Amino acid sequence: MKELKLKYQKGTKTYTQIRSSCRAYIYEVKDSETVHIYYEVFERRYNRRFDCISYPTNKAFGFWAWCCSRGKDHQMALRAALKRFEFLSKQKEAA
């Protein structure tokens, strides 16, 4: 099974995995064009067709993926992302 990359670049954005669990991921996203930093938190979803873990598409955000941004205060965004990550990890373990 193919796992998600720890770091990759797409256009002007660099995605770096900062935490993962058996249930969720957090990626730090840095945009070199705008010097903006935000975080993407999402559930771990296995794609049976391609035998890999899927990165969320735009349609997934708000359902099983979330973007945490607080303007220039990326530390506050990180705290919000970590809370969402912990919630996802614990919620799924309890089920």
C-alpha positions in Angstrom: 0.0 0.0 0.0 1.3 3.4 -0.9 1.3 6.0 1.9 1.2 9.8 1.6 4.4 11.6 1.0 6.1 13.4 3.9 6.8 16.4 1.8 5.9 17.5 -1.7 5.4 20.7 -3.8 2.5 21.6 -5.9 2.8 25.0 -7.7 3.9 27.6 -5.2 2.8 25.5 -2.2 5.0 23.2 -0.2 3.1 20.5 1.8 4.9 19.0 4.8 3.4 16.3 7.0 3.9 17.3 10.6 1.9 14.6 12.3 0.0 11.4 11.5 -1.8 8.6 13.3 -3.7 5.5 12.2 -6.7 7.8 11.8 -5.6 11.3 10.6 -3.0 13.5 9.2 -1.8 17.1 9.5 0.0 18.9 6.8 1.6 22.4 7.0 1.1 24.3 3.8 3.5 27.1 2.9 2.7 29.3 -0.1 6.0 30.9 -1.3 4.1 33.4 -3.4 2.1 34.9 -0.6 4.3 33.8 2.4 1.1 32.4 3.9 1.2 29.3 6.2 -1.9 27.2 7.0 -2.7 23.6 8.0 -4.8 20.9 6.5 -6.2 18.2 8.7 -7.9 15.2 7.3 -9.0 11.6 8.0 -6.9 8.7 6.8 -8.8 7.2 3.8 -7.8 4.0 2.1 -8.4 3.9 -1.7 -8.9 0.2 -2.6 -8.9 0.8 -6.3 -5.3 2.2 -6.3 -4.1 0.5 -3.0 -3.1 3.8 -1.5 -4.0 6.4 1.1 -5.9 9.3 -0.6 -5.2 12.9 -0.2 -8.5 14.9 0.0 -9.9 16.7 -3.0 -11.5 20.1 -2.8 -14.9 18.4 -2.3 -13.7 16.6 0.8 -13.0 19.8 2.8 -15.7 20.4 5.3 -16.6 16.7 5.4 -13.5 14.7 6.2 -10.9 17.3 5.7 -10.4 20.8 7.2 -8.2 23.8 6.5 -7.1 25.7 9.5 -5.9 29.2 8.8 -5.8 32.3 11.0 -4.4 34.9 8.7 -0.8 35.8 9.7 -1.1 34.0 13.1 0.0 30.5 12.0 0.7 29.4 15.6 -3.0 29.8 16.4 -3.9 27.9 13.2 -1.5 25.1 14.3 -3.2 24.9 17.7 -6.6 24.6 16.0 -5.3 22.0 13.6 -3.8 19.9 16.5 -7.1 20.0 18.4 -8.9 18.8 15.3 -6.3 16.1 14.8 -6.6 14.9 18.4 -10.4 14.9 18.1 -10.3 12.8 14.9 -7.8 10.3 16.4 -9.7 9.8 19.6 -13.2 9.9 18.0 -12.4 7.0 15.7 -10.6 5.0 18.4 -13.8 5.1 20.6 -16.0 3.9 17.7 
